[in-house]
Amino acid sequence: MMLLERKGTLDIEKSAQILSAEKQLEKRHVKLKQLQNYIVENGLKVIVVFEGRDAAGKGGAIRRVVEHLNPREYRVVALPKPDELEQGQWYFQRYVNHLPNKGEIVFFDRSWYNRAIVEPVNQFCTADEYDIFMKQVVPFEKMLVESGFIVIKFYLSITKDEQAKRFKRIKNSPLKKWKYSEVDQNAYALWDEYTSYKKRMFQATNTEFAPWIVVKANKKSKARLKIAKKILAHFPDMK
């Protein structure tokens, strides 16, 4: 009986925390809509990158951020595996084709940073291709910033146990199991390799003009609230 009472208390506390975060997020949605108007009026070009391990909640976080935005003035880009033509192009070219126009926000659900972690871990690129990317990515982002783009980079961080729980829920869901790929199957076993490449990525690409924002994402509601706050914080001049 005591265990049930304790479990019930924990559930109530958890629900209260989620409700509180959701109420705060609702307030941020109003400000995000104001921010979108500000971006349109001032012709700003905003890039928001979402990276993280598989099942970190990147897609869900983006959906919550854009929930009340005008769909005509933002885009979500989630590129599939490059085709034969794209494989012969400069690596960054397929991403350049999706950069925002003036007055637009583009959210990248995974980005050019695929080559920093996912590709080398799963041997989807060669060691030379990885080295070339790591030499070019900082100059590439510096060119973006110097050309008037605002670059915001999020990394959603989850624990190994949380990833395992989420994979289990995805596999058992009739609506979500299609998302479980071969890469996901290997992700848990390759956890340490992902960690090693992640550390290299942070060390090499956490620059002053395009820093990484690491968001603890075990609790989705808190993570989404922090993401909204951090996006708004990038525009202190917005009235």
C-alpha positions in Angstrom: 0.0 0.0 0.0 2.8 2.4 0.9 4.5 1.7 -2.5 1.2 2.5 -4.3 0.8 5.7 -2.3 4.4 6.7 -3.0 4.1 5.9 -6.7 0.9 7.9 -6.8 2.6 10.9 -5.2 5.5 10.7 -7.7 3.0 10.6 -10.6 1.3 13.7 -9.2 4.5 15.5 -8.8 5.7 14.6 -12.3 2.4 15.7 -13.8 2.6 19.0 -11.9 6.1 19.6 -13.3 5.1 18.8 -16.8 2.0 21.0 -16.5 4.1 23.9 -15.2 6.6 23.5 -18.1 3.8 23.4 -20.6 2.2 26.6 -19.2 5.6 28.3 -19.5 6.0 27.0 -23.0 2.6 28.3 -24.0 3.8 31.8 -23.0 7.0 31.3 -25.0 4.8 30.4 -28.1 3.4 33.9 -28.0 6.9 35.4 -27.9 8.1 33.0 -30.7 5.3 34.2 -32.9 6.4 37.8 -32.1 9.9 36.7 -33.0 8.8 35.4 -36.3 7.2 38.7 -37.1 10.4 40.5 -36.1 12.4 38.2 -38.4 10.1 38.8 -41.3 10.0 42.6 -40.8 13.8 42.8 -40.5 14.6 40.4 -43.3 16.7 38.1 -41.1 17.9 34.7 -42.2 17.8 32.2 -39.3 19.2 28.7 -39.3 18.3 26.4 -36.3 20.2 23.1 -36.2 19.0 20.2 -34.1 21.4 17.4 -33.4 21.6 14.6 -30.9 21.6 10.8 -30.6 18.8 8.7 -32.1 15.6 9.0 -30.1 16.8 12.3 -28.4 13.6 14.0 -29.5 14.8 16.3 -32.2 11.7 16.0 -34.4 9.3 16.4 -31.5 11.1 19.5 -30.2 10.9 21.1 -33.6 7.2 20.4 -33.9 6.5 22.1 -30.5 8.6 25.1 -31.4 6.9 25.7 -34.8 3.4 24.7 -33.5 1.9 28.2 -33.7 4.2 29.8 -36.3 3.1 30.9 -39.7 4.0 27.9 -42.0 4.7 30.3 -44.9 7.6 31.8 -43.2 9.5 28.8 -41.9 10.7 25.4 -43.2 11.7 22.2 -41.5 14.4 20.3 -43.4 15.0 16.6 -42.7 17.0 15.3 -45.6 17.1 11.6 -46.6 20.2 9.6 -47.5 22.0 11.4 -50.4 21.3 10.1 -53.8 23.9 9.2 -56.4 24.0 12.7 -57.8 24.4 14.3 -54.3 27.1 11.8 -53.4 29.3 13.3 -56.2 28.7 16.9 -55.1 30.5 19.1 -52.5 29.3 17.7 -49.2 27.7 21.0 -48.0 25.9 21.6 -51.3 22.7 19.8 -50.5 22.4 21.8 -47.3 23.2 25.1 -49.0 20.2 24.5 -51.3 17.9 24.7 -48.3 19.3 27.8 -46.5 16.7 30.4 -45.5 15.8 33.4 -47.6 15.3 36.8 -46.1 12.6 36.8 -43.5 12.6 33.0 -43.0 13.6 30.5 -40.4 14.8 27.0 -41.4 14.9 24.2 -38.8 17.3 21.4 -39.7 16.3 18.1 -38.2 19.8 16.8 -38.4 22.2 18.7 -40.6 25.6 18.7 -42.1 26.8 17.4 -38.7 25.7 13.9 -39.9 29.3 13.7 -41.1 30.7 14.6 -37.7 29.1 11.7 -35.8 26.6 9.4 -37.5 28.5 8.8 -40.7 31.9 7.9 -39.3 30.5 5.8 -36.5 28.4 3.7 -39.0 31.1 3.8 -41.7 28.9 5.7 -44.1 31.9 7.9 -45.0 35.6 7.3 -45.4 38.3 8.6 -42.9 39.4 11.1 -45.6 35.9 12.4 -46.1 35.5 12.9 -42.3 38.8 14.7 -42.1 37.9 17.0 -44.9 34.5 17.8 -43.3 36.1 18.6 -40.0 38.5 21.0 -41.7 35.8 22.8 -43.7 32.8 23.0 -41.3 34.1 25.9 -39.2 35.0 28.0 -42.2 31.7 27.1 -43.8 29.7 28.3 -40.8 31.9 31.4 -40.5 31.0 32.2 -44.2 27.3 31.8 -43.3 27.5 34.2 -40.4 29.6 36.7 -42.4 26.9 36.5 -45.1 24.2 37.6 -42.7 22.8 34.2 -41.5 22.1 33.7 -37.8 23.2 30.1 -36.8 21.7 28.5 -33.7 23.0 25.0 -32.9 21.2 22.7 -30.4 22.5 19.3 -29.2 19.8 17.3 -27.4 21.6 15.1 -24.8 20.0 11.9 -23.3 21.4 9.1 -21.2 22.0 5.6 -22.4 19.2 4.2 -20.2 16.7 6.8 -21.6 17.7 6.0 -25.1 17.0 2.3 -24.5 13.6 3.1 -23.0 12.6 5.3 -25.9 13.7 2.7 -28.5 11.6 0.1 -26.7 8.5 2.4 -26.8 9.1 3.1 -30.5 9.4 -0.5 -31.4 6.2 -1.4 -29.5 4.2 1.5 -31.1 2.2 0.7 -34.3 2.4 4.3 -35.2 6.1 4.9 -34.5 7.9 1.6 -35.2 8.6 2.6 -38.8 11.1 5.1 -37.4 13.2 2.3 -35.9 16.0 1.9 -38.5 19.2 -0.2 -38.8 21.1 2.8 -37.5 18.9 2.8 -34.4 19.5 -0.9 -33.9 23.3 -0.2 -33.7 23.1 3.0 -31.8 22.9 1.5 -28.3 25.8 -0.9 -29.0 27.9 1.9 -30.5 27.2 4.3 -27.6 30.9 4.8 -26.7 31.9 5.5 -30.4 29.1 8.1 -30.6 30.4 9.7 -27.5 34.0 9.8 -28.8 33.0 11.5 -32.0 30.6 13.8 -30.2 33.4 15.1 -28.0 35.6 15.7 -31.1 32.7 17.6 -32.7 32.2 19.9 -29.7 35.9 20.5 -29.4 36.4 21.5 -33.0 33.1 23.3 -33.8 32.0 25.1 -30.6 32.9 28.5 -31.9 32.2 32.0 -30.6 30.2 32.9 -33.7 28.2 29.5 -33.8 28.4 27.9 -30.3 26.7 24.7 -29.4 23.8 24.8 -26.9 23.6 21.5 -25.1 20.1 20.7 -23.8 19.5 17.9 -21.3 16.6 16.1 -23.0 15.6 13.2 -20.7 12.6 15.2 -19.8 11.0 16.4 -23.0 8.8 19.2 -21.6 11.8 20.9 -19.8 14.0 20.4 -22.9 11.4 22.1 -25.2 11.0 25.0 -22.8 14.7 25.5 -22.7 15.0 25.4 -26.5 12.3 28.1 -26.8 14.0 30.3 -24.2 17.4 29.9 -25.9 16.0 30.8 -29.4 14.4 33.9 -28.0 17.6 34.8 -26.2 19.4 35.1 -29.5 17.4 38.2 -30.3 17.8 40.6 -27.4 16.9 43.6 -29.6 13.4 42.3 -30.3 10.8 44.6 -28.6 
